[in-house]
Amino acid sequence: MSSQPAVDPLTDSLGRPLDDLRISVTDRCNFRCTFCMPADKRYDFLARREILSFEETTRLARIFVGLGVRKIRLTGGEPLLRAELPILIAALSTLDGVEDLALTSNAALLDRQAESLVEAGLHRVTVSLHALDPALFSRLSGLDVPIERVLNGLEAAQKAGLKPIKLNTVVIRGTNDHEIIPLARFAREQGHTLRYIEYMDVGTVNAWDPKGVFSAAEIIDLIDARWPLEALDPERRGEVASRWRYRDGGGEIGVISSVTQPFCGDCTRARLSAEGKVFTCLFGKVGHDLKTPLRDGESDAALADRIRSLWAARTDRYSEQRSVDLAQGRFQPSEKVEMFRIGG
């Protein structure tokens, strides 16, 4: 990559820098995962004219990079549903200062696109995989999707050079917690890095119940009893997963403990939705519109001032507050943006 430009550090009201930008390129998905967008709910998806063009997305990304962003991840919905996505990746890969360009996908279309994504400049891919059992996988995906499509996508990604691949597994007690060990075994055998994610109250449609949380500590204890683990130090500030290494050299895993061990204090992420709204928290309710001023002809400097002011005033610490409310027995669900609109 090109050399990193000098920028004045931008921090929020709690001293957290802006380092990581997640860009949703579409709100549409070819799955209906039950904790994201249940199949029995009708959705008003965005019209094409409402979605940022690749040129608009690249322009905003360049402004974010100028404010300190070093990591960009493309999300959805399912980002591989966006036509000609390699064009956007190629444009983003040339931005001065971008050190890591990644994509999160369900991998059902990855076998057809892995090579073109790598050729365009994609560095890494993370694949959502919540079960290996075919029947359970289909049930969790919300559609009759054969797991072979995902496995084929993973294989194609490896052949194209996207490795090590990260797998994300949301663990729900009583639903797929029995898959923790089989998934760990699969990841060890394939050379993937598996990250277990505590079941969170993202959006408002997933009927979240704290009783469904299978804690990160329980996950570590379960795997450690089968393959002994040792803790790893964080590689950088803002790393959301606690990392553990297999003592036998079989790779590593991560656990994301947003519910039981919140990490709001080190959150360095901003999220740009497909229609050009900035969310400063995964659990945010209101996005801040950048598309309208952009399309009205506002300059890069003025758009940067908008983002700078928004980040400087940021106070988000939802997970920490949720932890306090749960402990005191006064947690109440609140309205939040749905995950399929801003990615994970």
N, C-alpha and C positions, 0 to 999 in steps of 0.2 A: 504494500500500500504506500501511498504518498506520505510525506512527512507530516507530522501533526502541527497544525498552526497554533500560534500562541493566542490564548484567549484569556480574558479576565474571568476568574472563577465566579460562577453564578450559584448562589446557595439560597435555600428557602428560609423561612422564619425559624426553623429548627437546625439550621446549619447543614442541611443535606444538599449536596451538589446535584446538578442536572447532568447525568452521564449516559442515560439509557433511554432510547426512544423506541416504542413499539408502535408500528404502523399497521392498522387494519386496512386491507385493500378491498374487502367485501364483507357484507354482513350475511351473505348466503353460505349455506353449508350443505354437503351431500350426506351428512349424518344428522341424527336428531338425538344426540346424547341426552339422557334423561336429567342430568344435572346442569344442562346448559340451555337447551331449547326443546322441551318435550314435544313429541309428535302430535299430541292431541290439542295443541294450541295453534291458533291461526296467527300468522305473522305478516305484517305489512313491511315487506322488504323495500330497501331503497331503490328508487328509480335510477336508471343509468345517469341521468343528468345531475342527480344529487351527489353522485360519487366524484371524488377528486380524480382528475386525469393524472396520468403518469407525470406529465410536466408539472402540474400543480403540486403533486406529492413530492417530487424531487426538489422543487423550489423550497417548500416548507422544511424538508429534511436538511437542506443546505443551511437554512437559517438556524435550525436547532443545533447543527454541528458547530456553527459559528458561536453558539452559546455554551459549548462544552460537551455536547453529546459525542460519545466515542463508539457506542454500540447501537446498532439498529437491528430490529427483528421485525419481520413481516408476519402478520397474523390475519385472522378473519373473525368470524366465519372460517371457511376453508380457503386459504389464499390461492391454492392451485386451481380454483374455479375461475379466477380472474384471467381473462384471455390475455395472452402474450406477456405474461408476468416476467419472463426473462428480460424484456426490454426495460422494465423498471429496475430490476436487479442490476443490469449493466450500468444504468445511469447512477444508481446509488453507490455502486462499487468504485466509482471514480471520484467521489466526494473527498476532498482533502480533510483528513482527520478521522475518517471512519476506520476503526481498527478491527471491527467484528461485524459481519453481515450475516444474519441467520434467518431461518424460517421455521415456523411451527405449523405442522400439518397432521392430518389423520392418515396420510400416506396412501390413501386409496387410489390416487391418481399419480403417485410419485414414480411408478415404473415407467410411465410414458414421458416424464419430464426431467428426470434426475440429471441426465447428461447435459441438457440445454441449460439447466439452472447452474451447474458447475461452470460451464463455458461462459455464462454471463457474469460470473464472479461471486456466486454464493459460497460462503465459507462453511456453514454448518446447518444441520437440520435437526429439529426436535420433533419426535413423533408421539402422538397421544395413543397410548395402548393400555387399556384398563382391564383386560382379561385375555387369556390365551384359550380358554375353553370356548369352542365355536358357538355354542348356544348362548352362553352368557355374554360373549362379545357382541353377538347380534342384538341381544336384548338391551345391553347398555348403549349400543350405537343408535338405538331407536328405530332401526330399519333392518331389513333382512340382508345385511351386508356380510358376505363371506370373509372370514378373517384372512383367507389366502390373498386377498387383494392388498391388505396391509403388509403381509409378509413378503409379497412380491415387490412391493414398494421399498421395503427395507433392504432387500437384496440388491435392487437396482441402485439405491443410494450408495451402498457400500462399493459396488462395482464402479460407480461414477467418481468415487473418491471423497464422498461426504462422510468422513469418519474421523474420530469416533462419533457414532450417532447417539443422541440422547433420547431416552424414552421417558415419557411422563405418564404416571399412573395415579389417578385419583382413587384413594382407598376409602370405601364406604363400609362401615361395620355391618355385618350380616348380609352383605351383597357380594363383594368381591375380595374380602380380606383373606379368604382361603387361597387366593391367587398370588399372595405376596411371595411365597417361596418359589412356586413354578415360574413366575416372572423373573425373579432374581436368577434362577438357574438358566433361563433362556438368555438373559442379558449377559451372564458370564460366558456362556458357550459361544455367543455371537460376537462378543467384544463390544457390546453396547454399554453405555452408562445409564443406569436406571435411576430415576428420581421419583420417589413416592410423595404424593401431595395429600395433606389432610383435607378432608371434605369440608368445603367452605360455603358460606352463604353468599355466593356470587349472584347478582341479579335478584329477581323476585319470583321467578317461575319454578325454581327447583325445590320448593317446599322443604327447605333445609331444617334439619332437626339436629341439635348438638349431640344427641344420642348416637347419631350416625358417624361421629368422628372416631376414627381409629388412630390413636395418637402416634406421633413420630417416635416417641420413646418406646411404645409397644412394638412398632415396626422394627426398630433397631434391635430390641431384645430378641425378637423372633428370628431375625436373620443371623444375629450373632451366635445364637444357640446352634445354628446349622453350619455357618461358615464364620468363624471369629473375625471381628472387625476391630479397626483402630481408627480413632478420629483424625481428621486432617485439618490443618489450619486453612482459613479462608484465603483465596488467592487475591481478593480485592475487596474494597468496601462496596456494599450494596449487593453482595452475593446472597441470594435468598435461600439457597439450599445449604444445609449443614452436610458436609462431605465426610464419608467414611470409606476406608480402604480395606479390602479383604487381606487378611494377614498371609494368606497362601499365594498372593500375587494375582488373584483372579479379577482384578479391576477395582472399581469403586462404585458406590451408590451415593445418592443424596436424599435427604428428607426435607420437605418444605412444610414447616410447622406454623402456618399462619394463625391457627386457632390456639394451640396450647403454648406456643413460644413465639409470640408476635415479634416481627423484626422491622416494624415501622421506622424505628430510629435510624436505620441505614438505607431506607428506600430512596433510590436515585432515579426512578422511572417516571417518564411521562408517556401518555398514550394518545395517539392521533387516530381518531375514528375515520371510517371510510368516507364520511360526509364532511370531514374537515373540522371536527371538534376536538379540543384538547381536554383530556381528563388527567388530573394529577393524582388519582388513586383508582385502583381496580374496583373499589367499592363506592366510587363517586356517583352522585345522582345527576349533576348538571355538568355538561360539557361547555367549553368556551369556544365560540365560533371563530375560526380563522378563514373559512372559505369565503364568507361574504366580503370582508375587507380585501381579501386577496383578489376576488373577482371584480371588486369595485376599483381596482387599480392601486391599492396601497403599496407603498415602497417596501423593499426588504427591511430597511432600517425601522420603519414604523411597525412592521409585523414583528420584528425582533423585540422592539420595545413592549409590544403586547405580551409576548411570551415571557420576557424578562420580568415584567410587573406581576404576571400571573404566578410565576414560580417563586418570586421573592415573597409573595404573600401566602404561600402554601403552608397550611397547618395540618394536613391530613395525617391522622394516626388511628384510622378506623379499627384495625385489628387489635391494637392495644386497648382501645376503649371497649371493644366487644369483650375482651378477656376480663376486664374489670366488671362489666355488666353481668357476664355469665357467673362470675365468682360471687356476686352479690344477689343473684337471682332476679335481676331486673332487666334481662335482655329482651328486647322487642324487635321483631323484624322491621326493617326500614326499606323504603323504595330505593333501588339502585339501578344503574344502567346494566342491561343484560350483557353477559359475557360475549355472546356471539356478535355484539356490536363493537367491542373493543379488544377482543382477544384476551388471552390469559396473562 
